[in-house]
Amino acid sequence: MMSKFLLLLRSQQVFCLCLALTLPIAATFAQGQQTVSGVVSDSDGPLEGVSVEVKQGVARTVTDATGQYRIQANSGDTLVFRNVGYTTQEVAVGQNETIHVLLMASTSSLDEVVVVGYGTQSRRNVTGSVSKVDMAETENLPNTNVTQALRGRVAGVQFTDNGRPGQNGTILVRGPRSLSAGNNPLIILDGIFFNGSMIDINPNDIESMEILKDASAAAIYGSRAANGVILITSKRGKTEKPNINLNTFYGLSDWAARMQLLTPERYLEKSMEIRRLRGVPFDPDNVATYLTLTEAENYRNGRIVDPYDMIAQQGRIFSTDVSLAGNTNHTNYYLSASMSRENGLVHDDNLRRMAFRVNLENKITDWLTIGTNTMFSENDQSGVPASISLASRQSPYGTWYREDGSPTQFTVPEDQGVSANPMRNNYLSENDNYRNNLFANFFTLVDVPWIDGLSFRVNYSANYRWIRDYQATAQDIHLPEANTTSASKRNWKAQDWVLENILDYKFKLGDNHAFDVTLMYGANRENQETTTASADQLEFDAFGWNRLNVGELQTVSSSAQKVSGISSMARINYRLKDRYLVTLTARRDGSSVFAANNKYATFPSAAFAWIASDESFLQNSSYVDLLKLRVSYGAVGNQAISPYQSLSLANITRYVYGPESALGIYPSNISNENLKWETTYTSNLAVDFELFNSRIGGTVELYNMDTRDLLVERSIPIMTGYSSIWTNLGKVNNRGIELTLNTVNIKKEKFEWTSNFVLSRNKNKIVSLYGVDADGDGREDDDLGNRWFIGQPINVYYDYVFDGIYQEGDELPAGYEPGFARFRDLNGDGRVEADNDRTIIGQGGQPKFRWGITNNFRYGNFDLSIFINAMQGWIATFNDLDFYSNSLDPIRPGNMFDGGWWTPENRSNTRPSLEYRRSVLGHSWYLSRNFIRVQDVSLAYRFPSEFLSKHRLTQLGVFLSGKNLLTFTDWLGTNPESVSTDRYPIARSYTLGLRLGF
């Protein structure tokens, strides 16, 4: 039945695509109408870009740079004047041929238009939890990834990245919900599922970005909305006169923080101290007794190196984009092209991105509109970056390069296990890594002419993504006896499509009852395939990856997958007297990733809002401008697992019998016919407020989320023939509070100071796992192997509690020495052991508190913005403090993090002696990740309107910005916000930019 339905939808999608592409673009001209003209202005002068339209009619225009407009209208018509940030006005035409309008600035956030699922609403009518990112606050910042606008600016949203160019980062909305499935939010671009990377989207193409956080707002997207939804809307034309805008910036960056490695002097102290502890003879005045021959020679010749300097490069960032936009009576268009280059802080770690966009909408008749939103991007991350992790192990007295300029194989050849040259792979290897994304949405909109308020829209979106990842390693001419060559080619391709039929009906019953009914029915499919071919020990390496057949050892692998889905949705928005608001939503989804018994699921939600400030008892209040209460409850689903996990799967292997080999097939995955959707049930209570003539405004939200039927890959006894099975079990809870506060602190004629403060607290805990009480203590058992504990957050650290350092004269456990770490005996039995003396010592993954504050100052034409970002209440492992990290014995010629060490002369109570191994107990070292960071500072100047008019410009501004300027933290690594295993550095950057429009 599903195949027949998909066939029907396929024929429909072809019809709609042809309709959208082949309908002629024609203009219609009104007959028997008069021309009305005038000027629209505000208290500061003429306004450009104001929308002027005939109410319940077809004619529409926008004001030009001088505020003037012309429109055809009948004497009985009413003109509607709209502009963002201003109160909408309606004026009857009558016999007037000239109508001048003075728009008043709106001080209430209720007049703001926000994007919701499958449409837009005024902020006044929103009943769910929807946060809007003010993109204007980030226009003077050197952001190359649109997600950077989320960092610390939206309550309840956590964004982290590892600092590398081109990395997408991680977004967490209201905490983690799933144990094994994904926690990434759903991305909707121009109303359509977007499966690409956020780095593919040019930030300057974005008009607005909204985050749907509760079930009422997100349930409209059903099975993919459990982790929140991010709606991204690209720009459209605003004025009849074509506008050309150029945005460009250039900046330099350096390491905001470095891990403190041993200096040359401290390296010598380490080398002598470890020999003292082990009784190895050495002469402090003769380095040859405690350094290798290579190190001793470089010491005597004064050759020392800083390993991080050896792998670093000057960080740079350059971006430029140009756009053309306009809005005539019948055609709205926005075209843009952008190019950005970013050189990371590590040698050969670079990104080059090109992006193009065409947004085109044409009104064929007064009832038919067709259009497309299309983008293409290419990300080039070719190159082989130097290894940071290898660099952190390099002796300051190593030899990195030969006399001919080529990197050595080992910086200290006497101990090859710890001194692999971090630059060698970059020198011998080359890499082509291109990621391409072609995303297009074609739509047809029919405003049914004989029924006011009824419209039908068809969306067809095609998304093609492909990756080319080729790599080759040349022969090391200094190793002629060994063939070090290799090459590989990986080609990955994805082809997705989405088809949606959307019916919307807006109508009123009398003066007090308003309805907005939305129905949707659609289907989607995702196809992926990949092929990898590799070869080792090439006969010759001149052709790199283009002659894999000359390899002695050749391997080929390939795979493919397909995911299909069907969706239907109904939503009713009801307004009573424009102050009692109700939203009812239901969505039903079917997905091929689940088992036959549970392919479909229904996700309902309901929300209610009351604008209390419109009641008679508050209308005359001198300090309450807005008071709105919201409450919602609903369910959303999570299908973020790979396809075919509910089926019995087989794998292949090759068996060797003497000189012969044979291909074998064996079962690899056990089926689960009852695998079903992971579902999150969310309740939300909120208050929106504006006080004292809108000088203070904001939102307070309380929420509770219960995630049930968790998708978990559970271990099973190996005697079954399998090691694990995907199943549904357990329950996770997230509850928290979010505060958003906006204030106008000072507002004078030439000076203004405004602030925005966000604070969020999310408490995450595992409520249930397997429902087993094996030890009979009346409490459900924890999963110690996965570190999942009932009543604790998903991501916690379970370990011994550090209790200082054993000193000389202390009573020592067997095998211990002064300078060894001490841990608490939690059960008081006189022994420290794994079964009884480990406990939860902190949470990771997400902090207990997140907050951010932005202060904006405006003086004349100058704008200054200062943004501070902070996270508190989390820890992470920092095993760089271990002297035997990665099995590196301190006596070997390797570097390490310099956290200090205990000696009889330096009796530290926090750091052990060099002889201490954490493997004695198998514990880890931990540090607080708390930080407060001056994230962004920007100073901008906007040229005055007189200058712009004289030079026929619409805008001209310059800005200077700084990013990651200061960080206050106890974290000893490079970046407490994002803990990467290789300790990639965070960039401190300074940027100069220009914004030009004409």
N, C-alpha and C positions, 0 to 999 in steps of 0.2 A: 504493500500500500504506500509506503514511504517513497519507493522508487517512482510510482505513478505520479505522486504529488510533486516530487522534484522535477519530473519531466514536464508537468504542467507549468511549474514555476519557471523552468528553463525557457519554455516557449514564450512565457509572459515577459521574462527579462529581455529576450531578444527583441520583442515588439517594442518594449519601452525604450530600449537603447536606440533602436532605429528611429523611434519617434523623437527622442531628444536630439539626435544628431542630424535629422534630415528635414525637420519642419522649417520652412522658410522664415527668415527674419524680416518681418514687415512692420511698418509703422502705420498707425491709424490716426486719423485727424478728426477731431470733434467738429460737428456742424451746428451752426446756429448758436454759437456761444460768444460771450464777450471776453476780452482780454483784461485780466486784472493784474496790476503790478503794484510794487511798493518796496519798502525797505524794512527789514527786520533788524532790530538792534537790541542791545541791553544797556545798562547804565554806563558801560565803558565805550560804546560805539557800535557800529554795524557788526552783524554776526554772519560768518560764512558757514555754509553747510547745514542751515536750518531746513528741515523737511517741511514742505508746503504741499498739501494735498486736499482734494475735494472729498469731503466726508461721504463715505459710502459711494464713492465714484472711482473713476479710472485715473483722471489727470493727477499728475504728481511732478514736483520739481524741487529744487533746492536752491538756496540763496548763493550768490557768487561772493567773490572776495570783498565786495563793497556792500554786502547785505541785501542786494536787489534780487527781485524775483519777477517772473512773468508766468501766468497760468491761465488756461482757458476754463471758464466756469459759467454756469447759468445764474440768473438773478436769484433763484430760490436755493442755491447751494450754500453750504457752509464750508469755509476754509479752516483746516486744522494745521497749526504751527507746532512742530515738535523739535526739541533738541535736547541732547543728553545734558543733565545738570540744570535744566530749566523747567518751569511749570508749563505744561501744555496749554495752549490757548485755542479757542474756537471763535471765529468771527463770521457772521452772516454777510453774504455778498451784497444782496439787495441790488441797487442801481449803481453801486460804487465801482468805479474803474481803478481807483487808487486806494490801497489799504496799507497803512503803515502800522507795524506792530512792535510794541515794546515788551520783550520777554523778561520775566522776573526769575532770578536765580532761585533754584529750589534748594532749600536747606535740609529737606527730609530725605533720608535714604529710601523711603517708600516709593519715590519717583524713579528710582534706579531700575533699569531693565536687566534682568538676569536670564541666562539660558538655563532651561530645564530640559529634561528628556523629551524629545520630539516637539520642541517649541520654545517659546519665550513667555515670561510673565513679568509683570511689574513686581518689584520687591514687596509691595503691599499685599499681593495675593499669594505669595509663597507660603506654603504650610509646612514644608519639610526643612531639613537642615542643609542649607546651600550656602557655601562660602564663596565669595567672588574675589579673585585676585585683581588688585588694581595694577594693571600693566603700566600705567603712567608712572608709577613709583619706581619702576625698573628701567625706564627708557634711557636713563643716563648711566646705566651700568653695562660693563662689557660682558654680558651674558651670551654665550654661544649655544646654550642649551636651555630650552624653555622651562625645564623643571627647576632651574636655579632660582626662578622667581618664587618658588614654593618654600624655599629654605627659611624657616623661622617666621614666616609672614602670615601663616594660616593656622589658626588654633586647631589642634588635633591631627595635624599633618606633619610627618617627619620625613625629611629628604636628606640623604647622605650620598656622597660619592667618594671615590678614592683619589681624586685629584688628577688622574690621568686624562689627557686629551681624548675626546670621543667616547668617554664612558657614560653610560646611561644613568647610573646611580640607582638608588633604591628608594622607593616611596612607600610609606606605611601610613595608612589612614586609620586612626583610632585603634592602634595596636595590632599585634598578630592574632589571628584566629585559628589558623590551621597548623597541625603538627607536621604533616608530610606534604600536603598540597601547597600550591603557591599562595602568597600573601600580597601579590601585586594588584593594584587597582586596575579597573577597566578604563581604557583610554577611548574617548569618543572624539573624533575629529570631524567637524562640520556635520555632525549628526550621524556619523557612521563609525562602526567598530574599526579601530586602528591597531593593527598588529605589528607595526614597525617599531623602530626605536625613536624615542623622543628627540634624539640628536638629529634625526632626519628633518625636523621641522625648524624653519627659520623663525627665531623669536620675534623679529620685526614684522612678520606676517600675521601675528596673533592680535586679534581685536579684544578678546576676552577669554578668561579661563575660570571655570566654576568647578567646585568640588562638591559632589553629592555625598553626604556622610551618613544619613540615617536611612532606614528602610523605606520610608515614605517617598523620599526623593529618589532613591536608587532602585526601588523594586521594579520600576518601569523597564529596567534592563535585566531583571530576573536572575538567570542562572550564572551570570558573570559579574554580578554586582556585590558579592558578599564582602569584598575588600575595599569598597568605595568606588566611586566613578569620578573621573576627571573629564570635564567637557571643555574642548578647545574649539573656539570659533575663529576662523580667519577673517581678514579684513575685507571690506567691500568699498566701493566708491561712495563718496558722500556729496560731492559738489558737481554741478553741471559742467563747470569749467574743468578740463583735465588737470589733475595735480600730479606733478613729478616730484618725488621725494628721494633724497639721497642721505643715507646714514653710513657713517664710516668711523672707525676708531682704530688706534694703534697703541699697543702697550708693551711694556717690559715686565718680566716677573723673575723672582728669585725664590730660594727656599725660605719659607716662613719659619721653619724649624728643622733642625737636624738632630738625629740621634747622636749622643755624645760617645764617639768611639775613643779608644785609648790614644792619647797623644804619643809621639815618639818617646817622651820621657816616661810616661806612665807604662808604655809597652815594655820598656827596659825594666821597670820596677816589677811588673807582672812576671816577666821571665825569670828574674832573680828570686822573687818570693816563692814561686812554685817549686823551684829547686831547693830553696831553704827548707820548705815543708817536707820534701821527700828525701832530704839528705843527699842530694846530687851536688857534688863539688863544683864550685864556680869561683871565679875571681872577679869581683866587681870592677876592677880596673882593666879587665881584659874581656871585651865583648865576645871574643871568639869562644869563650867558655860557656856562654849562655845564649848565643845567637847562632844561626846557621851560617855557612860560608858566604852565601849570597847576601844575607842581611849584614854580616860583619863587614863585608867589602863596601856595601853602600853606606854603612855607618861611618867608616873611616874616610870615605870620599864625600861625606856630607850630602848624600842623596837621600832625601826623605820625601814621602808622598802623603797627601790626604786622600784616602780612597774615594771619598765622595766627590772631591774636586776632579778626580780622574774620570768619573762617569758622568759628570754634570755638563749641561749645555745651557747657554743663555736662553731663558724662557721668553718667548715672544707671542703676541697675539695680534692678529690683524683681521678686520672684518669690514666688508663694504656691501651695501645692497642698495638697489635702486628700484623704485616702484612707480607705476603709472596707474592712476585711478580716476574714475569719473562716474557720474550718475545722470543720465539723460532721462527724458520722459519714458523711454521704452527700454533702455539698456543700462545695466549696471556692470561695471567692469573693474577688475583689479589685477594687474600683472606685476610680477616682481622677479628679480634675479639677484642672487646673493653669492658671495664667495668669502670664505673665511679660512685662515691658516692659523694653526696654533702649534707652537713648538713647546713641548713639555720640558720639564726640568732635568730629564735624563736623556743622555745621548741617543739620538735617532728615535725618540718617542714623539711622533708628530701626527698632526691631523690636518687634512685639507678637505673642505666641504664645499660643494656647489649645490645650490638649490634654486628651483624655478617654480613659479606658481602662476596659474591662470584661473581666476574666478570670474565667470561670465554668466550673466542672467539677462534674459531678454523677454519682454512682455509682448507676446505675439498679438494677442487681442486683449480685450478688457477682462477675459476670463481664463486665458491660457498663458502660462509662463514656463519657459524651459531654461535650463542652465547647467553649468558644471563647476565643480571645485576640483581642480587638478593640480597635483604637485609632483615634482621629480627631484630626487636628491641623490648625490653620489658622495660617499665618504671614503676618502683614501687614507688608510692608516698603514701604508706600506712602511717597512723598516723593521729592523731587529734591535730593539732597545737593549742597552747595556743592563746587566743584572745587578739590581740593588742588593739582593740578598748575598750574592757572592762578594760584592764590594765591601760589605760590612765585616767580612772575615779576613780582609787583606792586611798583611803586615805593613806598617809604615816604612819598612826598609826593603820592600820587594822591588823586583825589576819588572816593569810593565811592558817595555818596548825594546826590541832589538835595535841595533845600529841602523838597519835599513828602514826603520819606522814601523815594521810589522809587530803586532802584539806577541808577546811570549805565550807559550802554552800555559805555563805556571809562573806566577810571580816569585815563588820560592820553590825552585825545582827539587830541593832536598826533601820536601814533604808535599807530594802532588795531591794528596787527599784533601788538603785544606786551602790550596792556593790556586785554583783554576782562575785564569785571567777573565774578569768580567767583560772585557772588551773583545775577546778573541772571537766569540760567536758572531758579534756584529761585523767584524772584519772579514770573516770567511763566508758569511751567509748573506743572502739577499731575500727579500720578501715582497711580494705584491699582495696587498690586502685591500680589496675594493668592496664596499657594500652599497648596493643601489636599491632605490625604492621608488616605484611609480604607483601613485595612489590617485584614483579618480572617482568622483561621485557625479553621476549624471542624474538629473532630476527633472520631473515634469510636475507642475502644479496647476491644478484645475480649480478655479473658484466658480463653483456651480452657479450659473447666472440666474437661474430662476428660484434659488433658495439662498437668501442672505445668510452669511456666516458659515456656509457649508463649503468645505474644500477637500480635495483629494490629491494626495501627493504620492508619486512613485519615486523611490530612490533605487538606483542600481550602482553599486560600487564595485570596481575591480581593483585589486591590489596585487602588483607583481614585485617581488623582492628577490634579489639574487646576490650571492656572495662569491667572489673569486679570491681564493686564498692559495697562493703558490709560493713555494719556498725551495731554495737550493743552497747547498753548502759545497764550496769549492775545495779542491785539494790543498792541504797545507804543505807548501813546498819545503818546509823545514822538517817534514816527516815523510820522506820519500818511501820508507819501507812500509808505511801503512796507508791504505786507501781510506781517506776520511770523507769521501764525497757522498752526497745523498741529494734527493730531490723529491718533491711531492706536489700534487695538484689536487685541490679540493674545490668542487663546484657544488654550491647549494642553491636551491631554487624553491620559492614558495609562490603559490598562486591562490588567492582567496577571492571570493565574491560574496556580496550581500545584496539581497533583494528585499525591499520593504514596501508595503502598500499601507498608506496612512490616511485615514479618514478623520477629519476634524470638523466639529459642528459647534459654533458659538451662537447662543441665542438667549433671549430674555423672556421671562414671563412677568409682565407688569413692570413696575419700577423697582421691585425689591428682590427679584429672583433672577440670577444670572447663572448660566450653565456653559461649560466648556467640556465637550465630550470628545475623547480621542480613542480611535481604534487602530490597531496595527496587526498586520499578518505578514510574515516573511520567512525567509530561509537564508541560510548561509553555509558556506563550505570552505574549508581550509585544506590545501594540498601542499605537501612538502616532499622533496626528494634531494638526496645528496649522493655524490660519487667521489671517492677518494682513491687516487692511484699514487703509489710511492715506489721509489727504487733506491737501493743502497749499493755502494761500491761500483760507481759508474766507470765504464771503460775510459771515458773522457768527460770533462765537465764544462766544455766550452758552450754547450747549448742549455745548460741548466735543466729546468723542468720541461723543456721542449723535446727532450730525447730520453724519456724514461725507459725506453726499450733497450738502452745500452747498459742498464744496471744489472749487476750480478744477481741481486735479490730483488724481486718484484712482488708487490702485493697490490690487490685491488679489493675495495669494499664498496658497497652501495646499500642504500635503504630508502624507504618511502613510507609515507603515512597520509591518511585522509581523515578529516573530521567533518561531519555533517550535522546541521542543526535546523530545527524548525521552531518558530516563535509566534505567539499571538499575545496581544495585550489590549486591555481596556482600562481607560482612566476617565473619571468624572471629577471635574472641579465645579463646586457649587458655592455661590456667594449669596448670602442673605443680607440685604441692606448694606452691602459692601463692607461689612465688619464682622460677619460670622462666616467663616470659610471652612469648607470641607473638601478633602481630596480622598477619593477611593480608587485604588489601583489593583489590578490583578494581571499577572503575566504567567503564561504557561510555556514551558520550554521542553524541547526534546533534543537529546544529544546522543550521538553515536558512541561517545566514550564510555557510556554506562552499560550495565548488563541488560539483557532482554527484559527482565522483570521490572526494571526501574528506569527506563529511558526517558520518561516524562515526569515533570514535577510542576506544581503550581505555587506561585509566590504572591500572596496578597499583602496589601498594606492599607492603612487608613490614617488620616491626619485631620486635625481640627485646629483652627486658629481663631482667636478673638482679638479684634483691635479694640481694646478697652478704652483707649484714648478718644474714640469717637462717641462714647457713651456720654449722655448728658451730664453725669456727675463729674466728668473729667474735661469736658470741652472748654470750660472756662478756667481751667487750671493755669496759673501763671508760670509754672515751671515744668509741667509735663507736656511735651510736644507729641510724644508717641509712647504708647505702652501696648505691646502686642504679646499675647501668650500663645504658645504653640505646643501641641502634644501629638505624638504619632506612635504607631506600633505596626510592625510588619515583618515579613520574611524575605530574605534574599539567599541566593544559592552560590555555590562554588563548584566549578567543574574543572579546576586547574590541575588535572593529572594528564599524563600522556595517554594517547589512544591505545586501545587493545589491552588495557590492564585488567579488564574483567574476563578476558578470554584465556584459554589454555594456549600457551605459546611454545614454540620450539626454537632451538638455537642450533648452530652448526659448529663443527670442529673438524680438524684434520688429524687423523691417526697415522703414525708412521710404523710400517712393518719392514724393517731392514731397509732395502733400497726403494721400497714401494711405499705409497701413501694412499689413504682412502678417506673419503668424506663421510663424516658421521653426523647424524641428526639426533638430538636428545631433547626431552621436554625441559623447558626452562621456567615456565610460569604456570601456576595452578589457577584454574578459573574460579570466579565467584559470581554466580548468576544473580546474586542479590545486591551487588555493589550499586550504591545509589548516591544521590546528591548530598553534599555537605551543606547544611542549612544554618543560617544565622538569623535569629529572632531578635529584633532591636526595638527598644522603647526609647523615646526621646522626649524630654521636657525642656522648653526653652522660653526665655523672655527677651524680647527686643525692646529697646528703650531709647528715647532721645529726650534730653532735659535742657532747660534753660536756653530756650531759643536755639536748640540743636548745637549748643556749645559742647555738650557731652552726649555721646551716644555709644551704643554697643549691644552686645548679645551675651547672655549667660545660658549655657546648655548643660543639662545633665543627661547621661545616657547609660543604658544597660544593654549588653549584647550577649546572648547565649548561643554559642555555636554547637550544634549537635550532629551526630552521625559523622564524626570526623573521618576524613579519608586518610588512612594510616597504612603504611606498608609494615605489616606485623610479622615478627619472626615466628617461625613454627619449627617443631622438632625436625631435625635433618633426616630422621628415619622415614619421613613421609616421601622423601625424594626431592623435596623442595626446601629452600631456606626461608622463604617469606611468602606472604599473600596480601594483596590489597583488600582491605575490609573497612567497614564503618564501625566506629566505636567511640565511646567517651563523649566528653563535653568540656568546652572551654568558655570561660566568662571574661568579658571585658566591661568595665564600668569606669566612668570618669566624669570630669567636669571640664568645660572649656569657657574661657572668658575672652571676649574681644572688646576693647575699649578705644574709642576714638574721641579725641578732645581738640577743641579749638582754644588754645591757651591764650593767645594774644591775636587780635585782629584789628590793625590800624590801616590807615590809607596806604602807607608804603611798606608796612611791616606786618608779617603774619607768621605765627608759630603754631603748628599743629603736631599732634602726636598720635601714634597708633601703637597699642600694646596688646599682645596676645599671650595667653597663658593656658596650658593644658596639662591635665594630670590623668593618666590612664593606668588603671590597676588591672593587670592581666593575671589570670590564674587558671590552672587545670582543675576542673571540678570532678571529673571522673575519667578513668582510663579503661581498664578491662573488666571492672566490676568483680575482681577476685580478692579474697582475703585468705591467702594461703597460710599465713602464720597464725590465724585465729585471734588476732588482737582487737577485733571489732572495727578495724579501719581498713579501707581499701588499700591494696598494696601499690607502692610506687614502682616505676620502671627505672631501676638504677642504671641499667645499661645505656639507655637513651637520655639519662638525666632528666626524666619527667617525674615530677613530684606533685601529689595531690595537694591542692591549696596553694601552690607556688606558681610563679610565672613560667611560661614555656621555656624561656632562655634564662637559666640560672647556672651558677657555679657552685659545685658541690665538692668540698675539699676539707683539708685540715685547717685549723685556725692558727695562724702564725702567732708566736708568743715570744719573739725576741731571739737572742743569740746566747748559747752557752758560753760562759766566761770561765776563766781560770779560777779554780777553787769550787766551782759548782759540782754537784753530784751528777755524773754523766751516765746516760744509758750505755749498755754494752755496745762497743764498736764506735762510740762517739768520741769527739775530741773538742777541746775549746775552740770556739769559732764556728761550730756547727749550729744549724737552725733548730730552734725549739718550737714545739707545737703543743697545744693544750690537750690535756687528758680530760676529755669531756665527760666520761662516765666515772672518773675517779678511781679506776682499778689499778693505777700505777703504771699503765702501759699505753702507748699511743699506737693504735692499730686501725686498719681500714674499716672493720665491721662496726666499731663503736665510737670512733672519734672523728668522723667526718660529718659535716653539716652544710647547710646552705649559707654561703658567705656573701652573696650578692647577686644581683640580676644584671644581665647583659642584653644586647639586642635593641632595647629601647630604654630611655631614661624614665625615672619617675616623674620628672617635671621638665617641660619644655616652655621656654618663653622667649619673646623677642620684642624689642621696642624700636620704633622708628620715629625720629624727630625731624620734621621738615620746617625749614626756615626760608621765608621769602622776603627779600628786601629789594624793592624796586624790581629790576629785571634779573636779579641774582636769586638763585635757588641753591640751598644747602641741605643735603639729606645725610643723616647719620643713622645707621642701622646696627643694632647690637643683637646678637643671637646667642642663646645659652641653653645648655642641657645639664640637668643635675640628677644624681641618684642612680648611677650605674657604674659598673666596673668591667674590666676585661683582663684576660691573661696577658702577661708581659714576660715571657720566658727568655727574653734577651738578658734578663737579670741572672739567668743560670750560667755559671761558668763552663758548664759542659753542654751548652746548647748545640743541638744537632750533632751530638757525640763528639764535639770538639774539645779534646783535652787541653787545659790551659798551658801545658808544657810544649805543645806543638806551636809552630810559628804562625799563629793566626790571631787576628784582632777580635775584639769583643766590645760590647757596650760597657762603658765605664760608669758603673754604679757604685764603685768603691768596694773594698773587701776588708775583712777583719784581719788584724795582725796583733801580736802581743803589745805593740806600741799604739795601735789605733783600735781600741776595743769597742768597735761598733756594736750597737744593739739592734741594728736593722739589716746589716749585710754580713753574710757568713764569710769564712775564709775561702781561699781559692781551692782548697782541697775538698770542700763540701759538694756533694752531688745530690741534687734533688731527687734522683732516682732511688735514693735510700728509702723514701716513703712513696715516691711516685706522685708528688704534689706539683702544683704549678705556682708561679708567682703572679700576683695581681696588683693592679693599679687602678685608681679612680679615673674615670673618664670625664668627670665633671669639668665644664669649661664655660667661660664667658668670653665672647669674641667680638671685637669690633669688625663686623663682617663687611660692611660697605660704607664708604663715605664718598659723596659726589658733590661737586660744586659746578653749577651750570649758569650760563648767562644767555638770556633771550634778548635778541636785538629788538628795539622798540618798533612799534607799528609804523611810525613815520619813516624810519629807515627802510622797512620792508616795502612800503608803498613806493618810495622813491626809486628803489631798485627792482620793482616788480617781483618781489618775493612773497611767498606765503608764510615762510618760517625760516629763521636762521638762528642757530644756537650752537654754542660750544660747551663742552663739559670736560672736567678733569675728575677722575675717580680713582679710588684706591680700594683694593679688596684684600681681606684677611690681614688687616694691618696689625692687630694686636690680639693675642690669645692669652688669657689668664687660666692656667691649669696646672695640676700636679702630674699630668700624664708625661712620661719621659720619652715617648715616641714622637713621631712627626705630626700626627693629627688625631686628637682624641675623638673627633666626630665620626671618623671612618677608620676602623682599625684593619688595615690590610696586612697580609702575611709578609709582604716584602717591604713594609714600612714606606710606601711611596710618599714622597714629600708633598705637602700642601703649598700652593704657590701664593706668594705675596706679590700683587701686581699693581702697577700704576699705568693708567690709561688716559689718553687724550682723544676726544671724539668731536665730531662735527655732524650737525643735523641741518639739512638744507632743503627747502621746498620752493617750488615756483610753478 
